[in-house]
C-alpha cells in the first residue's frame, strides 16, 4: 500500500507503532489515525481518532 518495505523493527516491536509524536515514522498521527498492530499476523489496523 505504501510502495516501500517496512523496517524489520516494525515487525518485531510493538513500540514502533506507538501513538507517540516523538516517533518520526508515525506519520499516521498527522493524518488523524491511530495504529493497532498485530505483530503475529504482520498486519496493522488504522482507526480515525476523535480529534483527527
C-alpha positions as a Markdown table, in Angstrom:
| # | Residue | x | y | z |
|---|---|---|---|---|
| 1 | Unk | 0.0 | 0.0 | 0.0 |
| 2 | Unk | 2.8 | 2.5 | 0.8 |
| 3 | Unk | 5.1 | 1.4 | -2.0 |
| 4 | Unk | 8.0 | 0.5 | 0.3 |
| 5 | Unk | 9.0 | -2.1 | 2.7 |
| 6 | Unk | 8.7 | -1.5 | 6.4 |
| 7 | Unk | 11.8 | -1.8 | 8.6 |
| 8 | Unk | 12.4 | -5.1 | 10.5 |
| 9 | Unk | 11.6 | -3.3 | 13.8 |
| 10 | Unk | 8.0 | -2.7 | 12.6 |
| 11 | Unk | 7.5 | -6.4 | 12.6 |
| 12 | Unk | 9.4 | -7.1 | 15.9 |
| 13 | Unk | 8.5 | -4.3 | 18.2 |
| 14 | Unk | 5.0 | -3.1 | 19.3 |
| 15 | Unk | 6.6 | 0.2 | 20.3 |
| 16 | Unk | 7.3 | 1.0 | 16.6 |
| 17 | Unk | 3.6 | 1.6 | 16.2 |
| 18 | Unk | 3.2 | 3.7 | 19.3 |
| 19 | Unk | 0.8 | 6.6 | 19.4 |
| 20 | Unk | 3.7 | 9.0 | 20.2 |
| 21 | Unk | 4.5 | 12.0 | 18.1 |
| 22 | Unk | 8.2 | 11.5 | 19.1 |
| 23 | Unk | 8.3 | 8.5 | 16.7 |
| 24 | Unk | 9.1 | 10.1 | 13.4 |
| 25 | Unk | 7.8 | 7.2 | 11.5 |
| 26 | Unk | 4.3 | 7.7 | 12.9 |
| 27 | Unk | 3.0 | 9.8 | 10.0 |
| 28 | Unk | -0.4 | 8.3 | 10.5 |
| 29 | Unk | -0.7 | 10.5 | 13.6 |
| 30 | Unk | -0.5 | 13.6 | 11.4 |
| 31 | Unk | -3.3 | 12.2 | 9.3 |
| 32 | Unk | -5.5 | 11.7 | 12.3 |
| 33 | Unk | -5.2 | 7.9 | 12.7 |
| 34 | Unk | -4.1 | 5.5 | 15.4 |
| 35 | Unk | -2.3 | 2.3 | 14.6 |
| 36 | Unk | -3.3 | -1.0 | 16.2 |
| 37 | Unk | -0.7 | -3.6 | 15.1 |
| 38 | Unk | -0.9 | -7.4 | 15.2 |
| 39 | Unk | 2.7 | -8.5 | 15.0 |
| 40 | Unk | 1.9 | -12.2 | 14.8 |
| 41 | Unk | -0.3 | -11.6 | 11.7 |
| 42 | Unk | 2.0 | -8.9 | 10.3 |
| 43 | Unk | -0.9 | -6.5 | 9.9 |
| 44 | Unk | -1.9 | -3.1 | 11.3 |
| 45 | Unk | -5.3 | -1.6 | 11.5 |
| 46 | Unk | -5.7 | 2.1 | 11.4 |
| 47 | Unk | -8.6 | 3.9 | 13.0 |
| 48 | Unk | -9.6 | 7.5 | 12.8 |
| 49 | Unk | -9.1 | 9.4 | 16.0 |
| 50 | Unk | -11.8 | 11.6 | 17.5 |
| 51 | Unk | -9.6 | 14.7 | 17.0 |
| 52 | Unk | -8.4 | 13.7 | 13.5 |
